[in-house]
Amino acid sequence: MAAETVMTFVGENETLKLSKEDLDEAKAVSNTEANFSTVFFRLSENGNSKFANFTKSHINKKVDLKICGETVASPIIREPIYSGTGAIGSIKTIVKAKELANILNTGICD
């Protein structure tokens, strides 16, 4: 049985689907000065390879980031991301950020 997709990056002509097995860790952090929260995530080796290839082919293009089908960000990829880490910023509340981090950590969509 295939793992459930929890994180999807939708580009112009390509979609990258990541499951819990592609993610090592996610953590919600509140930035009280800026009045928003961020989810930082670290990918597994396999997830990092997929993500690096996807970002490499989407330089200067907007992609939609969806978690369990909900669009949570629409960044423009400025350069390939080879580090295996990323951040989902400008989340309005720490409660929402913790909810998203929990989904990424458990692989369970509600």
Secondary structure per residue as TSV (DSSP state, phi and psi in degrees):
chain	resnum	aa	ss	phi	psi
A	1	M	-	360.0	130.4
A	2	A	-	-73.0	146.2
A	3	A	-	-69.9	147.7
A	4	E	-	-70.1	135.5
A	5	T	E	-72.1	126.7
A	6	V	E	-113.0	-24.3
A	7	M	E	-133.0	124.3
A	8	T	E	-127.9	131.6
A	9	F	E	-108.4	120.3
A	10	V	E	-109.5	114.1
A	11	G	-	-103.9	-175.0
A	12	E	S	-55.7	-50.8
A	13	N	S	-126.0	13.0
A	14	E	-	-151.3	145.4
A	15	T	E	-126.0	132.7
A	16	L	E	-110.2	122.4
A	17	K	E	-110.4	127.2
A	18	L	E	-118.2	138.8
A	19	S	E	-107.4	179.5
A	20	K	G	-56.3	-34.2
A	21	E	G	-66.0	-20.1
A	22	D	G	-88.4	-6.9
A	23	L	E	-116.6	133.8
A	24	D	E	-91.9	-41.2
A	25	E	E	-163.2	148.2
A	26	A	E	-136.7	144.4
A	27	K	E	-142.6	131.9
A	28	A	E	-91.9	135.4
A	29	V	E	-133.6	134.5
A	30	S	E	-96.3	136.0
A	31	N	E	-112.3	93.0
A	32	T	T	-67.2	-30.8
A	33	E	T	-65.4	-40.9
A	34	A	T	-91.6	-6.7
A	35	N	T	62.8	41.0
A	36	F	E	-151.9	170.8
A	37	S	E	-122.7	163.5
A	38	T	E	-135.5	144.3
A	39	V	E	-108.4	119.6
A	40	F	E	-97.0	138.1
A	41	F	E	-133.5	151.2
A	42	R	E	-124.7	131.7
A	43	L	E	-93.0	154.8
A	44	S	-	-70.6	173.2
A	45	E	H	-59.6	-43.7
A	46	N	H	-66.0	-44.0
A	47	G	H	-62.9	-39.7
A	48	N	H	-62.3	-41.8
A	49	S	H	-61.6	-46.1
A	50	K	H	-62.1	-45.7
A	51	F	H	-65.6	-41.8
A	52	A	H	-60.3	-45.9
A	53	N	H	-63.8	-41.0
A	54	F	H	-64.2	-48.4
A	55	T	H	-66.3	-34.1
A	56	K	H	-61.6	-34.6
A	57	S	T	-91.9	5.7
A	58	H	T	-127.5	31.1
A	59	I	T	-61.1	132.2
A	60	N	T	60.5	28.5
A	61	K	E	-122.8	147.5
A	62	K	E	-82.3	137.6
A	63	V	-	-128.1	150.2
A	64	D	E	-96.4	132.2
A	65	L	E	-103.4	120.7
A	66	K	E	-118.2	137.3
A	67	I	E	-116.6	118.4
A	68	C	T	53.0	38.9
A	69	G	T	86.9	-10.7
A	70	E	E	-94.9	124.2
A	71	T	E	-70.5	121.2
A	72	V	E	-112.4	-14.2
A	73	A	E	-164.0	156.8
A	74	S	-	-138.6	69.5
A	75	P	-	-76.7	161.2
A	76	I	E	-100.5	125.4
A	77	I	E	-76.8	116.0
A	78	R	-	-90.0	-28.7
A	79	E	S	-158.1	160.9
A	80	P	-	-60.1	143.7
A	81	I	-	-111.0	106.3
A	82	Y	-	-103.7	-6.7
A	83	S	S	-74.9	-18.3
A	84	G	S	78.7	12.2
A	85	T	E	-127.4	157.8
A	86	G	E	-159.5	172.8
A	87	A	E	-141.7	140.3
A	88	I	E	-110.7	106.2
A	89	G	E	-101.0	176.9
A	90	S	E	60.1	33.9
A	91	I	E	-80.7	129.3
A	92	K	S	-63.3	-34.0
A	93	T	-	-133.7	154.0
A	94	I	H	-67.4	-30.5
A	95	V	H	-60.9	-47.3
A	96	K	H	-64.5	-41.8
A	97	A	H	-62.0	-42.6
A	98	K	H	-65.8	-37.1
A	99	E	H	-62.3	-46.3
A	100	L	H	-65.0	-43.4
A	101	A	H	-62.3	-39.3
A	102	N	H	-63.6	-41.9
A	103	I	H	-60.8	-44.7
A	104	L	H	-65.6	-37.8
A	105	N	H	-72.9	-34.5
A	106	T	H	-95.8	-25.7
A	107	G	-	76.9	14.9
A	108	I	-	-109.6	120.7
A	109	C	-	-91.1	134.3
A	110	D	-	-81.8	360.0
